[in-house]
């Protein structure tokens, strides 16, 4: 597989997001299925695995530690802190906490679960707006100096915040949702990453399965599926959005690839510093996603895809009001 630069590392152009098999998309698969998925990814040439303390409240990291420990030299390991599960009397809840002591605790817990001495790329999962970004990044920089992590990244932040953080310690990667139907990163973040020499890591590159063409009825989503909280997956909005796929399906056929592969190939053509990290529970979908690295697209087809699916034509916002308040990304102004 082609490789892309991420700080001092060379990683597979299509890498793997490791949330799906532990968190957010309904009932997780059995651990043995997750293990097979991880090992298949290695066999397919995936060389970056992306996880977080939040995913399954540590489950994703624990599975990865058990399965991948013996193969640690074969891949770049990315994880995230600053947002994790915290035990309360009524159960474990997600908490955003960017204080230095919380970041340190998150990192040390992750190292134990991942069964590794160092995390190659460590992100601030969310900017805790109660804590200056400089203070949180300063704590992350201490982890670098102590040898617990090698490089730093940020997730779901604006261009302004990236530059403030980068002034404290080099930021080598920024991770944000990016796909044909989530284009906010094009406002400023992608270009800012290019300017400072950081990779842009695109999560949900297949639009949380929308662009695969396989999710045709959101009524079947489990009650615990995160998409039930997202306005564009509300039944009326989703029914309107499905109409976009008729033309998109034709573009995939013209390109000689699947609809999911077109979504990932589009990202790869948008910039050499862009690294998609699709996630899946299905080994066949994994193989399909990875093969997108071999799909060539003409400039004309790219332009037609962008004209067909874009923010202005999608019904429903990316996040609900609560989730939107927790991120720092730029938003398009209403038309």
C-alpha positions in Angstrom: 0.0 0.0 0.0 1.1 3.6 -0.6 2.5 5.4 2.4 1.9 8.8 3.8 3.9 11.0 6.2 2.7 11.5 9.7 5.3 13.4 11.7 8.4 11.2 11.8 6.4 8.1 10.7 5.4 6.7 7.3 2.0 5.1 7.6 -0.4 3.3 5.3 -2.5 5.8 3.2 -5.6 4.0 4.5 -5.3 3.2 8.2 -7.7 1.8 10.7 -10.0 3.5 13.2 -10.5 1.2 16.1 -13.7 2.6 17.7 -16.3 0.5 15.9 -15.5 -2.8 17.5 -15.9 -1.4 21.0 -18.0 1.7 21.1 -20.8 3.8 19.6 -22.2 1.6 16.8 -24.5 -0.8 18.7 -23.5 -4.1 20.2 -19.8 -4.7 19.9 -18.7 -8.0 18.3 -17.1 -10.8 20.3 -13.5 -10.1 21.2 -12.3 -12.9 19.0 -13.9 -11.2 16.0 -12.2 -7.9 16.9 -8.9 -9.8 17.2 -9.3 -11.3 13.7 -10.1 -7.9 12.3 -6.9 -6.3 13.8 -4.7 -9.1 12.5 -6.3 -9.0 9.1 -5.6 -5.3 8.9 -1.9 -6.0 9.5 -1.9 -8.6 6.8 -3.5 -6.1 4.4 -0.7 -3.6 5.0 -2.3 -1.3 7.5 0.4 0.3 9.5 -1.5 2.8 11.7 -4.1 1.9 14.3 -6.1 4.7 15.9 -7.9 4.2 19.3 -8.7 6.3 22.4 -9.3 5.9 26.1 -12.9 6.7 25.5 -13.7 3.8 23.1 -15.6 1.3 25.1 -14.2 3.1 28.2 -10.9 1.3 27.6 -12.2 -1.8 25.9 -10.7 -0.9 22.5 -7.3 -0.3 23.9 -7.4 -3.4 26.0 -8.2 -5.6 23.0 -5.5 -4.0 21.0 -3.0 -4.5 23.7 -3.7 -8.2 24.0 -3.9 -8.8 20.2 -1.2 -6.5 18.9 1.5 -6.6 21.6 3.4 -9.3 19.7 3.3 -7.1 16.6 4.2 -3.8 18.1 7.1 -3.1 15.8 4.9 -3.4 12.7 2.6 -0.3 13.2 2.3 3.2 14.4 0.0 3.4 17.5 -2.3 6.4 18.0 -4.5 7.0 21.0 -6.2 9.9 22.7 -6.7 11.4 26.2 -8.5 14.3 27.7 -11.9 12.6 27.3 -12.5 9.2 29.0 -14.9 7.2 31.1 -15.0 8.2 34.7 -16.8 6.1 37.4 -19.7 7.7 39.2 -22.1 6.1 41.8 -24.6 5.6 39.0 -22.2 4.2 36.4 -19.3 5.1 34.1 -19.8 8.4 32.2 -17.9 10.2 29.5 -16.0 13.2 30.9 -14.0 15.9 29.0 -11.1 16.9 31.2 -8.1 18.8 29.9 -6.4 19.4 33.2 -2.8 18.3 33.3 -3.4 15.7 36.0 -6.3 14.2 34.0 -4.3 14.0 30.8 -1.4 12.3 32.7 -3.8 9.8 34.3 -5.5 9.0 30.9 -2.1 8.4 29.3 -0.8 6.2 32.0 -4.0 4.1 32.0 -3.8 3.8 28.2 -0.2 2.6 28.3 -1.2 -0.2 30.7 -4.2 -1.2 28.6 -2.2 -1.1 25.3 0.6 -3.1 26.9 3.3 -0.8 25.5 6.0 1.5 26.8 5.2 4.4 24.5 2.4 5.7 22.3 3.6 6.9 19.0 0.9 9.6 18.5 -1.1 10.9 21.4 -4.1 13.2 20.7 -6.0 15.6 22.9 -9.4 14.0 22.1 -11.4 17.2 22.9 -10.3 20.6 23.9 -11.7 21.2 27.4 -12.7 24.8 27.0 -12.4 25.4 30.7 -8.6 24.9 30.4 -6.4 27.0 28.1 -5.2 24.9 25.2 -1.7 25.9 26.0 -2.0 24.3 29.4 -3.3 21.0 28.1 -0.7 20.9 25.3 2.0 21.7 27.9 0.9 18.6 29.8 1.1 16.6 26.7 4.6 18.0 26.0 5.7 16.8 29.4 4.6 13.2 28.4 6.8 13.5 25.3 9.8 14.7 27.4 9.3 11.7 29.7 9.2 9.3 26.8 5.6 8.1 27.3 4.5 9.4 23.9 6.5 10.3 20.8 4.4 12.9 19.0 1.2 15.0 19.6 -2.1 15.5 17.9 -5.4 17.3 18.3 -8.9 16.3 17.5 -12.0 18.3 16.5 -10.4 21.8 16.8 -10.3 25.0 14.8 -7.4 26.4 12.8 -6.9 29.1 15.5 -6.6 26.5 18.2 -4.2 24.4 16.2 -1.8 27.4 15.8 -2.0 28.2 19.5 -1.2 24.6 20.4 1.6 24.3 17.8 3.3 27.3 19.4 3.6 25.3 22.6 4.8 22.0 21.0 4.8 20.7 17.4 1.5 19.2 16.4 2.0 16.4 13.8 -1.6 15.4 13.2 -5.1 16.8 13.5 -8.1 14.5 13.4 -11.6 15.6 12.4 -14.6 14.1 10.6 -14.2 14.6 6.8 -16.1 13.2 3.9 -18.1 14.4 0.9 -21.0 15.2 3.2 -18.9 16.7 6.1 -16.7 19.4 4.6 -16.2 21.8 7.4 -12.5 20.9 7.6 -12.1 22.6 4.2 -12.8 26.0 5.7 -9.4 26.3 7.4 -8.2 23.2 9.2 -6.9 21.2 6.2 -4.9 24.2 4.9 -3.5 25.0 8.3 -2.3 21.4 8.7 -0.5 21.7 5.4 1.1 25.0 6.5 2.5 23.5 9.7 3.5 20.2 8.2 0.9 18.2 10.0 -1.1 15.2 8.7 -4.9 15.6 8.5 -6.4 12.4 9.8 -10.0 12.0 8.5 -12.4 9.9 10.6 -15.8 8.7 9.4 -14.6 8.9 5.7 -17.5 6.8 4.6 -19.9 9.2 6.4 -20.8 6.7 9.1 -21.9 4.2 6.4 -24.1 6.6 4.5 -21.6 6.7 1.5 -21.4 2.9 1.4 -25.0 2.8 0.1 -25.6 -0.1 2.5 -27.5 1.8 5.3 -30.9 2.3 3.7 -33.1 2.2 6.8 -32.1 4.0 10.0 -35.1 2.5 11.8 -33.0 -0.7 12.3 -30.2 1.1 14.2 -29.8 -0.1 17.7 -30.9 2.1 20.6 -27.2 2.5 21.6 -26.0 3.5 18.1 -24.5 7.0 18.2 -26.1 7.8 14.9 -29.5 8.0 16.6 -28.4 11.3 18.2 -27.2 12.8 14.9 -29.7 15.1 13.1 -28.8 13.9 9.6 -29.7 10.4 10.5 -33.1 11.3 11.8 -35.7 9.4 9.7 -37.0 12.4 7.7 -33.6 13.9 7.1 -32.1 10.5 6.2 -34.9 9.8 3.7 -34.0 13.1 1.9 -30.3 12.3 2.0 -30.7 8.9 0.5 -31.8 10.6 -2.7 -28.2 11.9 -3.1 -27.0 8.3 -3.5 -28.6 7.7 -6.9 -26.2 9.9 -8.7 -23.3 8.9 -6.4 -23.9 5.2 -7.2 -23.4 6.0 -10.9 -20.1 7.8 -10.2 -18.8 4.7 -8.3 -19.7 2.5 -11.2 -17.9 4.9 -13.6 -14.8 4.8 -11.4 -15.0 1.0 -11.3 -15.1 0.8 -7.5 -17.6 0.4 -4.7 -19.4 3.4 -3.2 -17.3 3.2 0.0 -14.1 3.0 -2.0 -15.1 6.1 -4.0 -15.6 8.0 -0.7 -12.1 7.0 0.6 -10.4 7.5 -2.8 -11.9 11.0 -2.9 -10.2 11.8 0.4 -6.8 10.5 -0.8 -7.0 12.7 -3.9 -7.7 15.8 -1.8 -4.2 16.1 -0.4 -1.1 14.1 0.1 -1.2 14.9 3.8 -4.7 13.4 4.3 -5.0 10.0 5.9 -8.4 8.4 6.1 -9.1 6.0 9.0 -12.3 4.1 8.2 -13.6 1.8 11.0 -15.6 -1.4 10.7 -16.6 -4.6 12.4 -16.6 -6.5 9.2 -13.4 -8.1 7.7 -14.8 -7.9 4.2 -15.6 -4.2 4.6 -12.0 -3.7 5.9 -10.5 -5.3 2.8 -12.8 -3.2 0.6 -11.8 0.0 2.4 -8.1 -0.7 2.2 -8.3 -1.4 -1.5 -9.5 2.1 -2.0 -5.9 3.2 -2.0 -5.6 1.7 -5.5 -8.6 3.6 -7.0 -7.6 6.4 -9.4 -10.1 9.2 -10.0 -10.1 11.8 -12.7 -10.4 15.5 -11.8 -13.7 15.6 -13.6 -15.2 12.8 -11.6 -14.0 14.4 -8.4 -15.6 17.6 -9.3 -18.9 15.9 -10.1 -18.9 14.0 -6.8 -18.3 17.3 -4.9 -21.1 19.0 -6.8 -23.5 16.1 -6.0 -22.8 15.7 -2.3 -21.8 18.7 -0.1 -22.8 20.4 3.1 -25.4 22.7 1.5 -27.3 19.7 0.0 -27.4 17.5 3.1 -30.4 17.5 5.3 -29.5 17.8 9.0 -26.4 18.9 10.9 -23.4 16.8 11.7 -23.9 16.9 15.5 -26.8 17.7 17.8 -26.5 20.9 19.9 -24.8 19.2 22.9 -22.1 17.4 20.8 -21.5 20.5 18.7 -20.9 22.5 21.9 -18.1 20.1 22.8 -16.0 20.6 19.6 -14.1 23.6 18.4 -14.3 23.2 14.6 -15.4 25.9 12.2 -18.9 25.7 10.8 -20.3 26.9 7.5 -22.6 29.9 7.8 -26.3 29.3 6.9 -27.1 30.0 3.3 
